[in-house]
Amino acid sequence: MDEKLLLHIINYESTKDTWKKLESVYEQKSVDMLQWYSCQKESGNDVATHIVKLENFAHRLQTLKKISNQMITKI
């Protein structure tokens, strides 16, 4: 098991609580990835606002180690 993942669940004693925590961690990653791939510029926003939104998604995902620096550079 990944050491970072272990840090999320180390304090849980029951398998049920451990499983719930793992679900919540991976569900958030999935939601963030879905938002990243479906992000489109809103008609009322300027380009700078859209870029900030993309950078925020990228930062969250980079924190979760789900996208590479190369992908972020393409922004």
C-alpha positions as CSV (number, residue, x, y, z in Angstrom):
1,M,0.0,0.0,0.0
2,D,1.2,3.5,-0.8
3,E,2.7,5.3,2.2
4,K,0.6,8.4,1.6
5,L,-2.6,6.4,1.4
6,L,-1.6,4.6,4.6
7,L,-1.5,8.0,6.3
8,H,-5.2,8.5,5.5
9,I,-6.2,5.2,7.2
10,I,-3.7,4.5,9.9
11,N,-5.9,5.6,12.8
12,Y,-8.9,3.5,11.8
13,E,-9.4,0.3,13.7
14,S,-12.3,-1.3,11.9
15,T,-12.2,-2.4,8.3
16,K,-15.6,-0.7,7.8
17,D,-14.3,2.7,8.8
18,T,-11.1,2.2,6.8
19,W,-13.1,1.3,3.7
20,K,-15.3,4.4,4.2
21,K,-12.2,6.6,4.4
22,L,-10.7,5.0,1.3
23,E,-14.0,5.6,-0.6
24,S,-14.1,9.2,0.4
25,V,-10.5,9.8,-0.7
26,Y,-11.0,8.1,-4.1
27,E,-14.4,9.6,-4.7
28,Q,-12.9,13.1,-4.3
29,K,-10.1,12.3,-6.7
30,S,-12.7,11.1,-9.3
31,V,-14.8,14.2,-8.9
32,D,-11.7,16.4,-9.4
33,M,-10.7,14.5,-12.5
34,L,-14.2,14.7,-13.9
35,Q,-14.2,18.5,-13.3
36,W,-10.7,18.8,-14.9
37,Y,-11.7,17.0,-18.1
38,S,-15.1,18.6,-18.5
39,C,-14.0,22.2,-17.7
40,Q,-15.1,24.6,-20.4
41,K,-14.9,28.4,-20.6
42,E,-18.2,30.0,-19.4
43,S,-19.5,32.6,-21.8
44,G,-19.7,35.3,-19.1
45,N,-16.1,34.8,-17.9
46,D,-13.0,36.3,-19.5
47,V,-10.0,34.1,-20.5
48,A,-8.0,35.2,-17.4
49,T,-10.8,33.9,-15.1
50,H,-10.9,30.6,-17.0
51,I,-7.2,30.2,-16.7
52,V,-7.4,30.8,-13.0
53,K,-10.1,28.1,-12.7
54,L,-7.9,25.6,-14.7
55,E,-4.9,26.4,-12.5
56,N,-7.0,25.8,-9.4
57,F,-8.1,22.4,-10.7
58,A,-4.5,21.6,-11.7
59,H,-3.2,22.5,-8.2
60,R,-5.8,20.3,-6.5
61,L,-5.1,17.4,-8.8
62,Q,-1.4,17.8,-8.6
63,T,-1.8,17.7,-4.8
64,L,-3.6,14.4,-5.3
65,K,-0.8,13.3,-7.7
66,K,-3.3,12.5,-10.5
67,I,-1.8,14.6,-13.3
68,S,1.7,15.1,-14.4
69,N,3.6,18.4,-14.5
70,Q,3.7,18.0,-18.3
71,M,-0.1,18.1,-18.4
72,I,-0.1,21.3,-16.3
73,T,2.5,22.9,-18.5
74,K,0.1,22.5,-21.5
75,I,-2.3,25.1,-19.8
